[in-house]
């Protein structure tokens, strides 16, 4: 779908699935559309689609200092499972690995 100059993308999510594991690579919501549960809807939809594709566990990384993102994902059922030391470069920071199980259908 093309976006015209008078339209803007409100948000997007990028994910990939390999066998029974998936990863959310990126989630973004335009600042004009925050606090409207768009991010929640995007993640819930991608979890559904990943489950249909055969994923049973979904992973993602967040900055260790990003308490807001950690709380957001915790509310969606993600739990910390590990840490990637020095994962982010600018500024340098660890990433927390979060995971969420998708129930079998």
N, C-alpha and C positions, 0 to 999 in steps of 0.2 A: 504494500500500500504506500503510495506517495503522500508526502506531507506538503501541503501548499504553504506559501509564506505567511498566511494568516492563521495557520494551525501550528500546534506544537505537540510534541510527544509529552504526555503527562507522566509516563513511567515505563520501565521495562525490567525484565528479568532475563538473564542468560544462564542456561544450565546445560549440562550434558549427562548422558547416561551410558554406562558401559556395564553390560551384564546386569547384576543386581545392585550395583552401586551407582550413585549419581552425585553430582556436585553442582551447587549454585555458585557460578563464577562471578556474577555481578547483579546487583539490584540497585536501581536508581529511581527516584521520584523527583520530578521538577519541584523546585521550591514553592511555586504557586499552588501545588497540589498536595503539600504535606499536611499531616494531621487529619486526613480524610479517609484513612484506612485503605488507601490504594496499595501501599506496600504489603499490607496484610493480605489483601485480595490477590495480588500478584503471586505471593509465595504460596498461598493456599492452592491456587490454580496450578502452579508449576508442580507442587507436590502431587496433586491429583494426576497430572499428565505423566510425571515420572513414574508414579505407581502403575499406570496403564502400560508404560514402556517396560515394566519389569523390575524397576528399582525397589529395593527393600530398605535401603539406608541412603540417606542424603547427607552430604558433608558440605561444609563451607568454612571459610576463615574470616575472622574479624580482628581488628587491631586490639591488642590487650588493653589499651586505654579507652576503648570505645564502649563505655558502660551502657549508653543508649541503645546501640546495636545489639549488645549482649542481652539486654532486657527484652528488646523487641523479639529476637529469635527465641528466647526462653519462653515467651508467651505463645509461641507457635510450636513448642514441643522440642526445641533443640537443646541439647545438653553438651557441656564441655567434655571433650574426649582426649585432648592433647594440646601441645604447644609447638609451634615452629619458631625456633630461636632465630632472630634477625631476618624474618620473612619480608618485612617491609623495609624499603631503602630510604624513603624521603618523607618524613624523618625516619631514622632507623628504629625499628620496634619489632617485638615479637607478635606473632599471630596466635590467637586461640583457635583451635579446631573445634567446631561444633558439629554434632550429628543428630539426626532425627530418623527414627524408624518409621517406615510406612507399613501399615498392617497389610497382610496378605488378603487377597480378595478371593 
